[in-house]
Amino acid sequence: MLRRRGAKITFSLILIGIIMISGISGFISRGNGDADSNSNMVNNRNSASLDQREKEGMIPADGGSFRIAPSRFIADSNLPILAREAAYGYDDGAIHLKKGDSFAAEIEVPKEGEYTLSFDYFILAEGLQSTEYSIQVNGKSPALEANRFVLPPLWKSNTDTFPKDRYGNEVMPTQVRADEWQTIEFADPNRMNPEPIKIKLNKGKNIIKFTLMNGELLNGSITVAAPAALPSYAQYAAQHIDKTEAKSAMIVKEAEKPDFKNDTTINPLPSRNLGVSPYATNLLLLNTLGGKTWDISGQTVYYDIHVEQDGLYQIGVKYKQEDKPNSRVFRTFTINGHIPFEEAKHYPFEYSTSWNTEVLQGAEGPYLFYLSKGTHRIGIMADASPYYDVMQLLQQSIKQTNDLTLEIRKLVGNDVDQNREWEITEHFPTIQGDLIDIAKALSQEYEKVVMLNGGVDSSKGLTAMKMAVGSLEKLAAEPNQIPRKLNELNGGAGSVTQNLSNAITDFEMQPLTVDQLYISNKGASYPEHKASWINSVYEGTKQFFHTFRSPKRQDNDDGITLNVWMNRPRNYMELLQRMVDEQFTPKTGIKVNFSTLPNEQRLTLAASSGIAPDLALGISNNIPFDLGFRGAALDLKQFGDFGQVIEPFSPGALLPLIVNDEVYGVPETQDFYVLFYRKDILDSLNIPVPDTWDDVIEIMPELQRYGMNFYSPIAGATGMKPFMATAPFIYQAGGDIFGKDAFETGIDSKESLKGIELMTNLFKLYGLQMQVPVFYEHFRSGKMPLGVSNFATYIQMQVAAPELKGSWKIAPAPGITRNGVTERWEPGSAQVSMIFKSTKHPDEAWQFLKWWISTETQVHFANQLQTLYGKEYLWNTANNEAFSQLYWPEEDKQVVLEQWKWLKEVPKSPSAYLIERELSNIWTKVVFDGENIRSAVEDAVNEIDKETARKMEEFGYMKQGKVVAPYRIATIEDVESWVRGRDGN
């Protein structure tokens, strides 16, 4: 049953001579305040001939639009039509769609041609979950974007005032989805293409089908229209020549408090500049908006402005643009969902390190916008679409360069002999001309971009383009040297592809910091934005003396307070502190104070000196073992609900935290080791994605024939090879690191030897590269189109390799097939949390820890992290239930969850460090020195046995060579039994 959200939706229509479907604002605007105009704009924006067109069922040949109400939809599952009351005030009625539901609309046009498409929707899904449609026209996808077309939600703050932290500083309020109907035009979801996507319709009847791929929503009417051009400002002004100018109007809107926004990462920022409003000497106020949080094309903020009288008004913006040196940035302005005239698109804001008031204007003076009495919604959208042509060319040039590099690599293979002479033009007779053509095309577009940037040619993007052109011309001058200079063409630092990629990234960025928005009469005086020197001196003196005062807390110290040290960046800590103050403390009465932990070694010193905190969060997984082994960590297994609490976690992640059935910590975040592969390269070479190590061995000759290779984490360790690189081979082969307990090793078992043999043969016999300091760079350049790597590489590829978007994927790590099952054991433990044994409040500390690692809290923290700081702030929670609900690409999330079924960490013991070192030595002796595997293993076992006896004697587990106290090695089965409650604790 649908919840009544109480949203009152009113709309207005701006007539500009012809009917246009703009949709660029992505929402339906509110009304103009008149009683007769408060009905839904969706129902009023068409001309008086709408009823006639509906009877005819077709778009007129001379243009216009055709609207299809839900009552005329053809639904696959007979979805009921919801009336206005159940459809949140939507007059046309609506259908309720869940994932997998679909419907179709039939439309007839008098002639074949291209048309625009827009539709009304109301998102019902909560959180950051994306809502996506697939669209088909006459059984076919009309464009690539139609396969998964994302419908942006509308967001707002849950309060009109900024909440304050315990010291009185303003903090970001929680962002919630707005309960409003929206209209979206079928267009590039990233708003890089300035034009809407056209759909081709045949003469006569056509079927447009929509399928909801993800999310939940109400779908309203659909509008199909003949493309219409925006009027120029001169035409717009002529249409309103009979309107009077507003008198004595000055509406000031604080930019940091937009009424709505379409992206949660557009955030208010604090400024201590005296010219910014509001201002406080001794507090941090969130008094500006944007900067680098408002730099992605399509990000839009909306302000509801109420005017008291009909008239023509100016729009002014108080701004600063210092985040993109020597560059213009662009914004597109909408009023009530429409761009009023052509010049309101791609409006430039110049580079400025100081605050300026920009009145929107052209060569003839300020633009005047007609606003009728009432409320209007002004939208301001970050707009990179002026760079659309150059970015298209840059992407095309990168592809050409990548393809050329691959073809050359196919020819030269592994031959990197610097003395060999190549007659490359014999094999690629057009290579010189191809490189020159790419350089010429880039040079021509370079000149256009310089003009677009106001004649300034020193921006980062333009400089990168110039460097790429220079490299291309240099390589073209000596084409036979290219095989020896492939790094200059692709992949290396300063290469052509890297410079072109840097240019794309720079052109995409459109940062702008805004303090205030003004709606005023023509010629109005705007608030002063520069402080006098007297005020500057006075405020500087006050700030100086304020530094001698300690921040005063706004709360009291009554009740229990837990002290928590957190080994994470300050913004993570501040977010968690706010969540605790808003959710945990009011519910439990337990206060929590957080402090940053810059160095984990302080924990050991604090424990030994008696000043340890109650808990530590975000620490390495070896710390609880080290402290627990010395009696400083609390055994969490003593709590009766421990098994229930750890149920959502991978059992193998807890193994390093267990000593003799005592558990000294719980996983907080979790890494993953998966297979990264370049889909573009594998497809070009017709190489399948390997599923097992046998598959990897099978494709190695083909890879190496083209000068490529496969990456193993062993190659990434320049010194000692850690367990995370070596242990997976032993586990996948059915072996173990330990024997029946911690007093003996299991690396000499039959199964372990088989795993060690594979681990060494991959390098010794099959040619895996032995040293690869940075896999990301080799993967990006195509030298290593496949490899096993982790979360860090995933983030790098998501954020720092825009030129490879859509060209790479992940899959479960290769494994060894045993008894019909491919075992893919890989490590994955990242950061953990623990409670100190010295705490005076163990029950309260456990209560907080349970709250922190719970599914609900982890999902909320992850969503808020991305909401505040951007989609690149992925939170890799160790709670599998929470991870399954996070805003990750769904395909990638399923791969990670599948890999986590095979997560297995190496348990800790006093001598485990030596086993790790000896495994590394075995690899070195076999691969580099050619030593026999069994001989190397026997030598290692002897060393391990001696060190184990010494360490066990030191810690009281052995005496004179005899075991006097047991030391069990925990297994995954043990952890699973605790979850099932069979342990009896």
Secondary structure, DSSP 8 states (H G I E B T S, - for coil): ----------------SS-----TT-S-----S-GGG-S-HHHHSS-TTHHHHHHHTB--TT--EEEE-GGG-EETT---EE-TTTTTT-TT-EEEEETT-EEEEEEEESS-EEEEEEEEEEE---TT---EEEEEETTB-SSGGGSSEE----EEESSSS--B-TTS-B----EEE----EEEESS-TTS-SSS---EEE-SEEEEEEEEEEESEEEEEEEEEE-------HHHHHHHTTTS-B--S-EEEEETTS-SEES-TT--EEE---TTSSS--SSS--EEEEEETTS-STT-EEEEEEEESS-EEEEEEEEEEE-SSTT--EEEEEEETTB--SGGGSSEEE--EEEEEEEE-EETTEE--EEE-SEEEEEEEEE--GGGHHHHHHHHHHHHHHHHHHHHHHHHHTT---TT----HHHH-TTHHHHHHHHHHHHHHHHHHHHHHTTT---SHHHHHHHHHHHHHHHHHHSGGGGGGGHHHHTTSTT-HHHHHHHHHHHHH---EEEEEEEEE-TT------S--HHHHHHHHHHHHHHTTS----SS---S-EEEEEE-S-HHHHHHHHHHIIIIIHHHH--EEEEEE-S-THHHHHHHHHT---SEEEEEETTHHHHHHHTT-B--GGGSTTHHHHTTTB-GGGSGGGEETTEE--EE-BB---EEEEEHHHHHHHT-----BHHHHHHHHHHHHHTT--EE-HHHH-SSS--HHHHHHHHHHTT--SBSSSTTSB-TTSHHHHHHHHHHHHHHHTS---S--S-HHHHHHHTSS-EEEE-HHHHHHHHHH-GGGTTTEEEE---BEEETTEEE--B--B-EEEEEBTT-S-HHHHHHHHHHHHSHHHHHHHHHHHHHHH-TT----BSBHHHHTTSSS-HHHHHHHHHHHTTB------TTHHHHHHHHHHHHHHHHTT---HHHHHHHHHHHHHHHHHHHHHHTTSEETTEE-S------HHHHHHHHHT-S--
